[in-house]
Amino acid sequence: MMRVVVIGFGPVGARFVEAMLPAVRDGRVDLVVLGAERDDVYNRVLIAEHAVGRATRARLDLPGAADAVEAGASVRLGEAGIAIDRHGRVVRTSSGDRVPYDHLVLATGARANIPTLYGIEKARRHRLVRAQHPERLDRGEHALPRGVTTLRDLADAASVAAAVRDRRRIVVLGAGVLGLEVALAAREQGADIVVVHTGGVPMGRNLDDDGGRMLARTARGAGVELLAHSVAESIVTRTDEDGVARFDALVCADGKLVHGDLLLLSVGASPRVELAVAAGLAASTGILVDADLTSWTDPAIHAIGDCAQIAAHDSARADGYVPGAPSGLIGPGWRQADALAARLSGEEKDGTTALQARPAVVTLKAERVDVVAGGDVDPGPWDEDAHAVACGHERQVTQWLDPARGTYVKMVTRAGILEGFIAVGMPRAGAELTLLFERGAELPADRGALLRLDGVDADEALAGDPFAPDATVCWCNGVTVERIAGAVDEGAETVAGVSAKTRAGTGCGGCRDRIAELIARRGALSIPAIPSSSAEALSVPSGL
């Protein structure tokens, strides 16, 4: 019997465990799972929505320990792996136990970054520290001051929820996707919100300057204060009645003080690689693995999810640095989990590997604020590439901007194929561009047809069919229109019902509105019935 040990029981680790359960039930695999948290697995991607009251605690639940234990696996919550003996193939745990393995799967995820600010420097997490107590790796030498939090787990969510409920003033440091989603949702619930960020525009990693400016205008219109070009240097605290210091204000390099009741740190996350590094495994930004998710260093060790950096062995630069990083998205992590489980359990089909991943599309989930972007959005309309022109592969950039309506669209194409796009305030155009980007399809010669999708003549302007059976609805789980229609035919009448049958909507949640629309259209017989003989053939394999 093959012995498999999993370190990490977050969404990706749990997905791998779930995929391995048939082999566990058959007696082919002895599976041990080590989870540092005492809570059962939950969907961290929805933690922000839970914090602001838009997602119930039950909606965060994923198939977890009970199902695994029932199948015969051993799940040890509150027990972390703290050392790996590669020679003896043994994992030492925080309880002092030693667990042998034939294959070790690292699903240690990532931890929220703590910025270098005077006043919280001792709370910073040291990435390569080897600790006997793993919780210190996440909490630093000292805990964060009272009134300062990240947003990575249920305890963090409780801190934010209390501030939102009491309509406190929340200072959000960082204007990435998570920071903006929390800011907009909390403002909608009545909290006073100010976002402090170093760049000129929000979501600077995903949007160009015009798209970021349009998002900033929309956010301000929703009541969110944005302080751009603001470099945070330190915090000011006050003393509570019990003598404990509490956050009072954020101090910026230009001298301004940004007062608030809660400081939410939203400045990205870093892969947990210290356990791998201490064991001598190759790591760069993440734990280095090949296309089969196997460690560069040890064929018996694998990594998946936010801690795994997929790269070819010959990709290292002369200085040893390996470009790239983990995807940081739940969809690719789940596909990696499915692919590795299929390979280890002997169920792999057609040489499927984790690198057969869909291009990343980033969606900002907020009420009445529609933002979606994907691919390379940096090129400008006047940029020239002489070599590309000479080869007949000139890149074209199409932009449309309407500040009065708060709408912006940018399309970057080469030979008519979409290489990157941004849509702000244009939900239908954004959905169509996502579909074209996913398929690598050619844009219509009349780019204006896409702009008319959000107008009164939208039905006549469609360049493609977002309700085609093979159109992807849920990117996180690769669920198509066809599979959702099939679930409705089988009796699923709600989004939750469709999610239970297909997993659609259980990742980032950004597709739930579209699932609801499909259910409504299916009820009106607007989606053609799917012949039972073709349903199996056209469904997207979960292992992709």
C-alpha positions as CSV (number, residue, x, y, z in Angstrom):
1,M,0.0,0.0,0.0
2,M,1.4,3.4,-1.0
3,R,1.8,5.8,1.9
4,V,0.9,9.4,1.1
5,V,1.3,12.3,3.6
6,V,-0.2,15.7,2.9
7,I,1.0,18.8,4.8
8,G,-1.6,21.5,4.6
9,F,-5.4,21.2,4.7
10,G,-6.5,24.4,3.0
11,P,-8.7,24.4,-0.1
12,V,-6.1,23.0,-2.4
13,G,-4.8,20.3,0.0
14,A,-8.4,19.3,0.7
15,R,-9.2,19.1,-3.0
16,F,-6.2,16.7,-3.4
17,V,-7.4,14.6,-0.4
18,E,-10.9,14.5,-1.9
19,A,-9.6,13.3,-5.2
20,M,-7.5,10.6,-3.5
21,L,-10.4,9.1,-1.5
22,P,-11.4,6.4,-4.1
23,A,-7.9,5.0,-3.8
24,V,-8.1,5.2,0.0
25,R,-11.4,3.3,0.0
26,D,-9.9,0.7,-2.4
27,G,-7.0,0.1,0.0
28,R,-4.4,1.2,-2.5
29,V,-3.4,4.3,-0.5
30,D,-2.7,5.0,3.1
31,L,-3.4,8.7,3.5
32,V,-2.3,11.0,6.4
33,V,-3.2,14.7,6.4
34,L,-1.6,17.3,8.7
35,G,-3.4,20.6,9.1
36,A,-1.9,23.3,11.3
37,E,-5.3,25.0,11.8
38,R,-7.8,23.4,14.2
39,D,-10.7,24.5,12.0
40,D,-11.8,22.2,9.3
41,V,-11.1,23.2,5.7
42,Y,-12.9,26.3,4.4
43,N,-12.7,28.5,1.3
44,R,-10.3,31.3,2.0
45,V,-11.1,33.0,-1.3
46,L,-14.5,33.9,0.1
47,I,-13.1,35.1,3.5
48,A,-13.4,38.8,2.5
49,E,-17.1,38.3,1.6
50,H,-17.7,36.5,4.8
51,A,-16.0,39.4,6.8
52,V,-18.4,42.0,5.3
53,G,-21.5,39.8,5.7
54,R,-22.0,38.9,2.0
55,A,-21.2,35.2,2.5
56,T,-22.4,33.0,5.4
57,R,-20.0,30.8,7.3
58,A,-21.8,27.7,5.8
59,R,-21.0,29.0,2.2
60,L,-17.3,28.7,3.0
61,D,-17.5,25.0,3.8
62,L,-15.8,22.5,1.5
63,P,-15.7,18.7,1.6
64,G,-13.4,18.2,4.6
65,A,-12.2,16.0,7.4
66,A,-15.4,14.0,8.0
67,D,-15.6,12.7,4.4
68,A,-11.9,11.8,4.5
69,V,-12.0,10.0,7.8
70,E,-15.1,8.1,6.7
71,A,-13.2,6.9,3.7
72,G,-10.3,5.7,5.8
73,A,-7.9,8.6,5.8
74,S,-6.2,10.0,8.9
75,V,-6.8,13.8,9.3
76,R,-4.9,15.5,12.1
77,L,-6.3,19.0,12.6
78,G,-4.1,21.3,14.8
79,E,-1.0,19.2,14.0
80,A,1.6,20.6,11.7
81,G,4.5,19.2,9.9
82,I,7.7,20.9,11.3
83,A,10.5,18.9,9.7
84,I,11.1,16.6,6.8
85,D,13.7,13.7,6.9
86,R,14.1,13.1,3.2
87,H,16.6,10.3,3.7
88,G,14.3,8.3,6.0
89,R,11.2,9.6,4.3
90,V,9.6,10.7,7.5
91,V,7.7,13.9,8.5
92,R,8.1,15.1,12.1
93,T,5.0,16.8,13.5
94,S,4.3,19.4,16.1
95,S,3.0,16.7,18.5
96,G,6.4,14.9,18.3
97,D,5.1,12.1,16.1
98,R,7.0,10.8,13.1
99,V,4.9,9.9,10.0
100,P,6.5,7.8,7.2
101,Y,5.7,8.4,3.6
102,D,6.3,7.1,0.1
103,H,5.0,10.4,-1.4
104,L,4.9,13.7,0.4
105,V,2.6,16.5,-0.9
106,L,3.2,20.0,0.3
107,A,0.1,22.2,0.2
108,T,1.3,24.7,2.7
109,G,-0.2,27.7,0.9
110,A,0.8,31.3,1.5
111,R,0.7,33.7,4.4
112,A,-0.3,37.4,4.3
113,N,2.6,39.8,4.0
114,I,3.3,42.1,6.9
115,P,4.9,45.4,5.6
116,T,7.9,47.0,7.1
117,L,6.3,49.6,9.3
118,Y,7.7,51.1,12.5
119,G,5.5,49.9,15.3
120,I,4.8,46.4,13.9
121,E,8.2,45.3,12.8
122,K,8.3,42.5,15.4
123,A,5.1,41.1,14.0
124,R,6.7,40.5,10.6
125,R,6.9,36.9,9.4
126,H,10.4,35.7,8.6
127,R,10.1,33.5,5.5
128,L,13.1,31.2,6.1
129,V,12.9,30.7,9.8
130,R,13.0,27.1,11.0
131,A,10.7,26.9,13.9
132,Q,9.7,24.2,16.3
133,H,6.3,26.0,16.7
134,P,4.9,26.6,13.2
135,E,2.4,29.2,14.4
136,R,5.3,31.6,15.0
137,L,6.0,31.6,11.3
138,D,2.6,33.1,10.7
139,R,2.5,35.4,13.7
140,G,6.0,36.7,13.9
141,E,8.0,37.3,17.1
142,H,5.0,39.2,18.5
143,A,1.4,39.4,17.5
144,L,0.1,42.4,15.5
145,P,-1.0,45.3,17.7
146,R,-4.6,45.5,18.7
147,G,-6.6,47.1,15.8
148,V,-4.2,45.8,13.1
149,T,-5.1,42.7,11.1
150,T,-4.6,40.9,7.8
151,L,-7.4,39.0,6.1
152,R,-6.4,35.4,5.7
153,D,-8.4,33.3,8.2
154,L,-11.6,33.2,10.2
155,A,-10.1,35.1,13.1
156,D,-9.1,37.9,10.8
157,A,-12.5,37.9,9.3
158,A,-14.1,38.3,12.8
159,S,-12.0,41.4,13.4
160,V,-13.1,43.0,10.2
161,A,-16.7,41.9,10.7
162,A,-16.8,43.7,14.1
163,A,-15.5,46.9,12.6
164,V,-18.0,46.7,9.7
165,R,-20.9,45.9,12.0
166,D,-20.1,48.9,14.2
167,R,-19.6,51.1,11.1
168,R,-16.1,52.0,12.2
169,R,-13.4,53.8,10.2
170,I,-11.3,51.2,8.4
171,V,-7.9,52.0,6.9
172,V,-7.0,49.6,4.1
173,L,-3.3,49.5,3.3
174,G,-3.0,48.2,-0.3
175,A,-5.2,48.6,-3.4
176,G,-5.0,45.2,-5.0
177,V,-8.0,43.0,-5.8
178,L,-8.6,41.9,-2.2
179,G,-8.1,45.4,-0.7
180,L,-10.6,46.9,-3.1
181,E,-13.2,44.2,-2.7
182,V,-13.2,44.6,1.1
183,A,-13.2,48.4,0.9
184,L,-16.2,48.5,-1.5
185,A,-18.2,45.8,0.3
186,A,-17.5,47.4,3.8
187,R,-18.5,50.8,2.5
188,E,-21.7,49.4,1.2
189,Q,-22.4,48.1,4.7
190,G,-21.9,51.5,6.1
191,A,-18.3,51.5,7.3
192,D,-16.1,54.5,6.7
193,I,-13.3,53.4,4.4
194,V,-10.0,54.9,3.3
195,V,-7.6,53.0,1.0
196,V,-3.9,54.0,1.2
197,H,-1.6,52.8,-1.6
198,T,1.8,53.6,-3.1
199,G,0.8,53.5,-6.8
200,G,-1.0,56.0,-8.9
201,V,-4.0,53.8,-9.5
202,P,-5.7,50.9,-7.8
203,M,-5.2,47.4,-9.0
204,G,-2.0,48.6,-10.7
205,R,-0.8,45.0,-11.4
206,N,-3.9,44.1,-13.4
207,L,-5.0,47.4,-15.0
208,D,-3.3,50.1,-17.1
209,D,-3.4,53.7,-16.1
210,D,-6.7,54.6,-17.8
211,G,-8.4,51.5,-16.4
212,G,-7.1,52.2,-12.9
213,R,-8.3,55.8,-13.1
214,M,-11.7,54.7,-14.1
215,L,-11.9,52.2,-11.2
216,A,-10.7,54.9,-8.8
217,R,-13.5,57.3,-10.0
218,T,-16.0,54.5,-9.6
219,A,-14.8,53.6,-6.1
220,R,-14.9,57.3,-5.0
221,G,-18.4,57.5,-6.3
222,A,-19.2,54.6,-4.1
223,G,-17.9,56.5,-1.1
224,V,-14.5,55.0,-0.7
225,E,-11.7,57.5,-0.1
226,L,-8.5,56.7,-2.0
227,L,-5.1,58.1,-1.1
228,A,-2.7,57.4,-4.0
229,H,1.1,57.9,-4.0
230,S,1.1,57.4,-0.2
231,V,4.0,55.5,1.2
232,A,3.2,54.2,4.7
233,E,6.1,54.4,7.2
234,S,4.8,53.7,10.7
235,I,1.7,53.5,12.9
236,V,0.7,55.6,15.9
237,T,-1.0,53.8,18.8
238,R,-3.1,54.8,21.7
239,T,-3.5,53.0,25.0
240,D,-6.7,51.2,25.9
241,E,-8.1,51.2,29.4
242,D,-6.5,47.8,30.1
243,G,-3.1,49.2,29.2
244,V,-2.7,47.5,25.8
245,A,-1.7,49.6,22.8
246,R,-4.2,50.0,20.0
247,F,-3.9,51.3,16.4
248,D,-4.8,55.0,16.1
249,A,-3.3,56.2,12.8
250,L,-1.1,55.3,9.9
251,V,1.8,57.7,9.2
252,C,2.8,58.3,5.6
253,A,6.2,59.5,4.2
254,D,4.7,62.9,3.3
255,G,3.7,63.5,6.9
256,K,0.0,62.9,6.7
257,L,-1.7,60.9,9.5
258,V,-4.6,58.6,8.4
259,H,-6.7,57.9,11.5
260,G,-8.9,54.9,11.9
261,D,-10.3,52.3,14.2
262,L,-8.9,49.3,12.3
263,L,-5.9,48.9,10.0
264,L,-6.3,46.2,7.4
265,L,-3.1,45.1,5.8
266,S,-3.7,44.0,2.3
267,V,-0.3,44.0,0.7
268,G,-0.2,40.5,-0.9
269,A,0.9,37.1,0.3
270,S,4.1,35.0,0.3
271,P,4.3,31.3,-0.3
272,R,5.2,29.1,2.7
273,V,8.5,27.6,1.6
274,E,10.4,27.4,4.9
275,L,9.7,23.8,5.6
276,A,10.8,22.9,2.1
277,V,14.0,25.0,2.3
278,A,14.9,23.6,5.6
279,A,14.7,20.1,4.0
280,G,17.0,21.2,1.2
281,L,14.4,21.4,-1.5
282,A,14.9,23.8,-4.4
283,A,12.8,27.0,-4.0
284,S,12.6,30.4,-5.5
285,T,9.5,32.5,-5.0
286,G,7.7,29.2,-4.4
287,I,8.8,25.5,-4.0
288,L,10.2,24.6,-7.4
289,V,8.3,21.7,-9.2
290,D,8.2,20.5,-12.7
291,A,5.2,20.0,-15.0
292,D,4.2,16.9,-13.0
293,L,4.3,18.9,-9.8
294,T,7.3,16.9,-8.5
295,S,10.1,18.7,-6.7
296,W,13.2,19.6,-8.6
297,T,15.2,18.0,-5.8
298,D,13.3,14.9,-4.6
299,P,11.1,12.7,-6.8
300,A,9.1,11.6,-3.7
301,I,8.0,15.1,-2.8
302,H,5.4,17.2,-4.6
303,A,3.9,20.7,-4.2
304,I,0.6,22.2,-5.2
305,G,-1.3,25.4,-4.8
306,D,0.0,28.8,-3.5
307,C,3.3,27.3,-2.4
308,A,4.1,25.6,-5.8
309,Q,6.1,27.3,-8.5
310,I,6.0,25.4,-11.7
311,A,9.1,25.9,-13.8
312,A,11.4,23.9,-16.2
313,H,14.7,22.8,-14.8
314,D,16.6,24.9,-17.4
315,S,14.7,28.1,-16.5
316,A,17.1,29.2,-13.8
317,R,19.2,32.3,-14.5
318,A,23.0,32.5,-14.1
319,D,22.5,33.9,-10.6
320,G,20.3,30.9,-9.7
321,Y,17.1,32.9,-9.6
322,V,14.1,31.2,-11.3
323,P,11.6,33.6,-12.8
324,G,7.9,33.2,-12.1
325,A,5.8,32.6,-9.1
326,P,2.8,30.5,-7.9
327,S,-0.4,31.5,-9.6
328,G,-2.1,32.7,-6.4
329,L,-5.5,31.7,-7.7
330,I,-7.8,29.0,-6.5
331,G,-8.6,27.6,-10.0
332,P,-5.1,26.6,-11.0
333,G,-4.5,25.2,-7.5
334,W,-7.5,22.9,-7.8
335,R,-6.5,21.8,-11.2
336,Q,-3.0,21.0,-9.8
337,A,-4.6,19.0,-7.0
338,D,-6.7,17.0,-9.4
339,A,-3.8,16.3,-11.7
340,L,-1.5,15.1,-9.0
341,A,-4.1,13.0,-7.4
342,A,-4.8,11.3,-10.8
343,R,-1.2,10.6,-11.3
344,L,-0.4,9.2,-7.8
345,S,-3.6,7.1,-7.8
346,G,-2.9,5.8,-11.3
347,E,-6.0,7.5,-12.8
348,E,-4.2,9.9,-15.0
349,K,-5.6,10.1,-18.6
350,D,-4.0,11.3,-21.8
351,G,-0.9,12.7,-20.1
352,T,-2.8,15.6,-18.5
353,T,-0.4,17.9,-16.6
354,A,-0.9,20.9,-14.4
355,L,0.6,23.2,-17.0
356,Q,-2.5,22.8,-19.2
357,A,-4.0,25.7,-17.4
358,R,-6.4,28.4,-18.6
359,P,-5.0,31.9,-18.9
360,A,-5.6,33.9,-15.7
361,V,-8.5,36.4,-15.7
362,V,-8.9,38.6,-12.7
363,T,-12.4,39.8,-11.6
364,L,-13.2,42.4,-9.0
365,K,-16.3,41.1,-7.1
366,A,-18.2,44.2,-5.9
367,E,-21.8,45.4,-6.1
368,R,-22.3,47.8,-9.1
369,V,-18.5,47.9,-9.8
370,D,-17.7,45.6,-12.7
371,V,-14.0,45.1,-13.4
372,V,-12.4,42.2,-15.3
373,A,-8.9,42.0,-16.9
374,G,-6.7,39.3,-18.4
375,G,-3.5,38.8,-20.2
376,D,-1.0,41.5,-21.3
377,V,-2.7,44.9,-20.8
378,D,0.5,47.1,-20.8
379,P,0.9,47.9,-24.5
380,G,-0.4,51.3,-25.6
381,P,-2.1,52.3,-28.8
382,W,0.9,54.1,-30.1
383,D,3.6,51.6,-29.1
384,E,5.5,50.2,-32.1
385,D,7.4,47.0,-32.5
386,A,9.4,47.2,-35.8
387,H,10.2,43.5,-35.8
388,A,6.6,42.5,-35.3
389,V,5.5,44.8,-38.1
390,A,8.1,43.4,-40.4
391,C,7.0,39.9,-39.7
392,G,3.3,40.8,-40.2
393,H,2.4,40.2,-36.6
394,E,1.8,43.8,-35.6
395,R,0.0,44.2,-32.3
396,Q,-3.1,46.4,-32.2
397,V,-4.6,48.2,-29.2
398,T,-8.2,49.3,-29.2
399,Q,-9.5,51.6,-26.4
400,W,-12.8,53.1,-25.6
401,L,-13.2,55.5,-22.7
402,D,-16.3,57.3,-21.3
403,P,-15.6,59.0,-18.0
404,A,-19.1,60.4,-17.7
405,R,-20.6,56.8,-17.7
406,G,-17.6,55.3,-15.8
407,T,-16.9,52.8,-18.6
408,Y,-13.6,51.7,-20.2
409,V,-12.6,48.9,-22.5
410,K,-9.2,48.0,-23.8
411,M,-8.4,45.2,-26.2
412,V,-4.8,44.1,-27.1
413,T,-4.7,41.8,-30.2
414,R,-2.2,40.3,-32.5
415,A,-3.5,38.9,-35.9
416,G,-7.0,39.5,-34.5
417,I,-6.4,37.2,-31.5
418,L,-7.0,38.7,-28.1
419,E,-3.8,38.8,-26.0
420,G,-5.1,41.1,-23.2
421,F,-8.1,43.0,-22.2
422,I,-9.7,45.3,-19.6
423,A,-13.4,46.1,-19.1
424,V,-14.5,48.5,-16.4
425,G,-18.2,49.2,-16.0
426,M,-19.0,47.0,-19.0
427,P,-20.2,43.7,-17.6
428,R,-21.5,42.2,-20.9
429,A,-18.5,43.3,-22.9
430,G,-16.3,41.9,-20.1
431,A,-18.0,38.5,-20.2
432,E,-17.7,38.4,-24.0
433,L,-14.0,39.3,-23.9
434,T,-13.4,36.7,-21.2
435,L,-15.0,34.1,-23.5
436,L,-12.9,35.1,-26.5
437,F,-9.7,35.3,-24.4
438,E,-10.3,31.8,-23.0
439,R,-10.9,30.3,-26.4
440,G,-8.1,32.2,-28.1
441,A,-10.7,33.2,-30.6
442,E,-10.5,36.0,-33.2
443,L,-12.2,39.3,-32.4
444,P,-14.8,40.7,-34.8
445,A,-13.5,43.1,-37.4
446,D,-15.8,45.7,-36.0
447,R,-14.5,46.1,-32.4
448,G,-17.5,48.4,-31.7
449,A,-19.8,45.4,-31.8
450,L,-18.3,44.5,-28.4
451,L,-19.0,47.9,-27.0
452,R,-22.6,47.7,-28.0
453,L,-23.1,44.6,-25.8
454,D,-24.0,46.8,-22.9
455,G,-26.4,48.9,-24.9
456,V,-30.0,48.4,-25.9
457,D,-29.1,46.4,-29.0
458,A,-27.0,44.0,-27.1
459,D,-28.7,40.9,-28.4
460,E,-27.8,41.9,-32.0
461,A,-24.2,42.7,-31.2
462,L,-22.9,39.4,-29.8
463,A,-19.7,38.4,-31.4
464,G,-19.9,34.9,-29.8
465,D,-22.3,32.9,-27.8
466,P,-21.7,33.0,-24.1
467,F,-24.5,30.4,-23.7
468,A,-22.9,27.9,-26.1
469,P,-22.6,24.4,-24.4
470,D,-18.8,24.5,-24.3
471,A,-18.6,28.1,-22.9
472,T,-16.8,28.1,-19.5
473,V,-18.9,29.6,-16.7
474,C,-16.8,28.7,-13.7
475,W,-13.1,29.2,-14.3
476,C,-12.1,27.9,-10.9
477,N,-13.5,24.5,-11.6
478,G,-13.7,24.5,-15.4
479,V,-17.5,24.1,-15.5
480,T,-19.3,24.7,-18.8
481,V,-22.8,25.9,-19.7
482,E,-23.5,22.3,-20.7
483,R,-22.7,20.9,-17.3
484,I,-24.8,23.5,-15.5
485,A,-27.7,22.9,-17.9
486,G,-27.4,19.2,-17.2
487,A,-27.5,19.9,-13.4
488,V,-30.7,22.0,-13.9
489,D,-32.2,19.1,-15.9
490,E,-31.4,16.8,-13.0
491,G,-33.4,19.0,-10.6
492,A,-31.0,21.7,-9.4
493,E,-33.2,24.8,-9.1
494,T,-30.8,27.2,-7.2
495,V,-27.2,28.3,-7.4
496,A,-26.5,26.2,-4.3
497,G,-28.0,23.2,-6.0
498,V,-26.0,23.6,-9.1
499,S,-22.8,24.1,-7.0
500,A,-23.5,20.9,-5.2
501,K,-23.7,18.9,-8.5
502,T,-21.0,20.6,-10.5
503,R,-18.7,22.6,-8.0
504,A,-19.5,25.7,-10.1
505,G,-19.4,28.8,-7.9
506,T,-17.5,27.2,-5.0
507,G,-14.2,28.9,-5.8
508,C,-14.0,32.7,-6.0
509,G,-17.8,33.1,-6.4
510,G,-17.5,35.5,-9.3
511,C,-19.7,33.3,-11.5
512,R,-22.7,33.0,-9.2
513,D,-24.7,35.7,-11.0
514,R,-24.1,34.0,-14.3
515,I,-25.1,30.6,-12.9
516,A,-28.4,32.2,-11.7
517,E,-28.9,33.7,-15.2
518,L,-28.4,30.2,-16.7
519,I,-30.8,28.7,-14.3
520,A,-33.4,31.3,-15.3
521,R,-32.8,30.8,-19.0
522,R,-32.9,27.1,-18.6
523,G,-36.3,27.4,-17.0
524,A,-37.4,29.4,-19.9
525,L,-36.0,26.8,-22.3
526,S,-33.5,29.3,-23.7
527,I,-30.6,26.9,-23.5
528,P,-31.0,24.0,-25.9
529,A,-31.6,20.6,-24.3
530,I,-28.4,18.5,-24.2
531,P,-28.7,14.9,-25.6
532,S,-27.8,12.4,-22.9
533,S,-25.3,10.7,-25.2
534,S,-23.2,13.9,-25.6
535,A,-23.2,15.1,-22.0
536,E,-20.3,12.9,-21.0
537,A,-18.2,13.6,-24.0
538,L,-18.4,17.4,-23.8
539,S,-18.0,17.9,-20.1
540,V,-14.7,19.4,-18.9
541,P,-12.6,16.8,-16.9
542,S,-12.0,17.9,-13.4
543,G,-8.3,16.9,-13.7
544,L,-7.5,19.7,-16.2
